[in-house]
Amino acid sequence: MAKNLKPGTPAPKSGQYRVPGSKTEVTAVKGKPLPPTPKAGQGYQLVDPTKHKPKGK
């Protein structure tokens, strides 16, 4: 089971994050704070990390 990240926590990786049990996803950028959740006590889980292509190839 993945660890829940609290709102306001810097995103460890860029990608799509979801509140467990919800269908709503948010896009987060690595190092930027995660947005507030709909209800107090909720957190985020990374569901789809961003896939980066190497530059110059």
C-alpha positions in Angstrom: 0.0 0.0 0.0 1.4 3.4 -1.0 1.9 6.1 1.6 -0.5 9.0 1.7 1.1 12.4 1.1 -0.4 15.4 3.0 -1.6 18.5 1.2 1.1 21.1 1.1 3.8 18.5 1.0 6.2 19.0 -1.9 5.5 16.4 -4.6 8.4 13.8 -4.6 7.8 13.1 -8.3 5.9 14.8 -11.1 2.8 13.1 -12.2 -0.9 12.4 -11.5 -1.9 12.2 -7.8 -5.3 10.9 -6.5 -7.1 11.0 -3.2 -7.6 7.2 -2.4 -11.3 6.3 -3.0 -11.8 9.3 -5.3 -11.8 9.5 -9.1 -10.5 13.0 -9.1 -6.8 13.4 -10.1 -4.5 16.4 -9.8 -1.3 17.0 -11.7 1.7 17.9 -9.5 5.2 19.1 -10.4 8.2 17.7 -8.5 9.1 20.0 -5.6 5.8 22.0 -5.8 3.3 21.7 -2.9 0.3 19.4 -3.3 -3.1 21.2 -3.4 -5.7 21.1 -0.6 -7.9 18.0 -0.5 -11.7 18.0 -0.6 -12.0 16.9 3.1 -9.7 17.2 6.1 -7.6 14.2 6.9 -7.2 13.1 3.3 -4.0 12.6 1.4 -2.6 11.9 -2.0 -1.1 8.9 -3.7 1.0 8.9 -6.9 -1.0 6.9 -9.6 0.8 7.9 -12.8 4.3 9.3 -12.7 5.4 11.5 -15.6 7.6 9.8 -18.2 10.4 12.0 -19.4 12.3 11.5 -22.6 16.1 12.1 -22.6 16.9 15.5 -24.3 18.8 15.4 -27.6 17.8 11.9 -28.6 
